[in-house]
Amino acid sequence: RTLAPSINLCYLNCISKKRPREYFLNTPEQTSRSGGTFAYLVGNLFEGVFALLFTIILVRLLSQHDFGSWRQFLIVFGLASNIFIFGLPKSLLYFYSVSGKLQRSRIALRSLILVLALGALSAIVYLLARDGIANAWSSPGLSTYAGLFALYLFLYFPLLIFQPLLLAADRRFKLAIWKITFAATKLLALAYVLLTGGTLLNLLIAINLHTLLQLLVSLAIYLRITGVKTGGLWEESGTQARYSFHVMLQS
């Protein structure tokens, strides 16, 4: 499948005229290493199965009120991630795929810095709006545990660019292992909830600890794949920002 709609390709053709052709196109060293498509599909399948099991078990561990608060927060999280992520995952997928070797690490590191900032912004906005959100949903838990909910937003936001990066780098097998591993360990995190009492507070503690572990491992893989080159970090950042905004308006 194409990495971006044809309109996006036309857009990139226009904004890339200032650069030589080699600046944006893959170099021979960046050709696909291995398909890994089957492994990626299997990873998606197992991730979906584990997510379903997680929900089935969780609904039996929590009270109806606590489970409702958790589901309401997931809706808020979905809205926040769509608004505050600013089209960054799609722009990373595109630019990393078509850029030369020198630019790839800069694009990846720049995207990481931006997504950390956006995650912090979404957490701050949630904290400021916690009472309004809780009143709108008639769910006091969304305000009572606002600190833990905001922490989850901040920790999870960087993970939103991890999958596009591995896809752009053609590391589908590694991505499949990552999906299966952390979907399974998230399921095991429910053991903490079971042992400490099935409350929303204990669930949030377990989920945040799991997400922190997932983030640390993902950052190590992310930086190892991309390398760390800070020279010229913000070169062409305006181009990526315009493309991200362009994608966000299409979403």
Salt bridges, closest charged atoms under 4 A:
GLU47 OE1 - LYS179 NZ 2.82
ASP170 OD1 - ARG172 NH1 2.35
GLU235 OE2 - ARG19 NH2 2.89
GLU235 OE1 - ARG106 NH1 3.17
GLU236 OE2 - ARG19 NE 2.82
